[in-house]
Amino acid sequence: MPPYKLSVIIPVYNQQEFIYRNMHESLKTFKKYGKNFEIILVNDGSTDRTVEEASLIKDPRLRIVSYDVNKGKGYALKHGFQCVTGNVVTFMDGDLDIHPENVIGFFKYLDHVDMVIGSKRHPKSKVNYPLKRRFFSYFYHLFVDLLFGLDVKDTQSGLKLMKYDCLKEILPKVLVKRFAFDLELLVNARKSGYNIAEAPIKLTYNWGTGSMVNMNAMKGIFVDTLAIAYRLYILRYYDRKPLPTMYHEMPRQNYSAIGK
């Protein structure tokens, strides 16, 4: 297995009560396994003290980038990608429903694939989350499988491990900023010929900290999903070569001062 530097991108919005604890836990976990890593915390327009609480952690491996207006998970992850210095990248949710320790088991897949996604439906996964979310996840999987046939059992897990070069190619074509970002990322990866593996995870829903699936979110997810299908089958958008972007043109460098 080649040497890897891991860049962890964590989008957060109004998590002042938990952000210090969760970032401390993430740093402790990656240090424990001796990984060469950095954590890029993307403040997605929080209106509380999320940034102030996170800034209390004095560790050079934690960097905070920030902007003023909430723009959604997809936008935050793309924004954070501009700042990575590693050759592998993890997307991770700030609520730690899926503990960062899960990422460690993903590295063994990278000898054979370009992207590893944590799957709640992997036979070795251990999950505990609300019944409402289980029903929604099941029917959404059927809907996605009918539309796209991705041969992926869980498209919405927030935990992923990807090679930098893979992300550099597919991220410029990802347009969804909020609800179906994960799905569009996978559609792009498959369209570009990248190999994807699903890995087992342990998921424990943190009641009171985890994101809730309400009717507006469910509607947004389905609208975004149909928009992806429209771009894929009608516009043939994902067949186009991406326009030059900052990912292609900008030299790799240290962005440690951004947003501090």
Secondary structure, 3 states (H helix, E strand, C coil): CCCCEEEEEEEECCCCCCHHHHHHHHHHHHHHCCCEEEEEEEEECCCCCHHHHHCCCCCCCEEEEEECCCCCHHHHHHHHHCCCCCCEEEECCCCCCECCHHHHCCHHHHHCCCEEEEECCCCCCEEECCHHHHHHHHHHHHHHHHHHCCCCCCCCCCCEEEEHHHHHHHHHHCCCCCCCHHHHHHHHHHHCCCCEEEEECEEECCCCCCCCCCHHHHHHHHHHHHHHHHHHHHCCHHHCCCCCCHHHHCCCCCCCCCCC
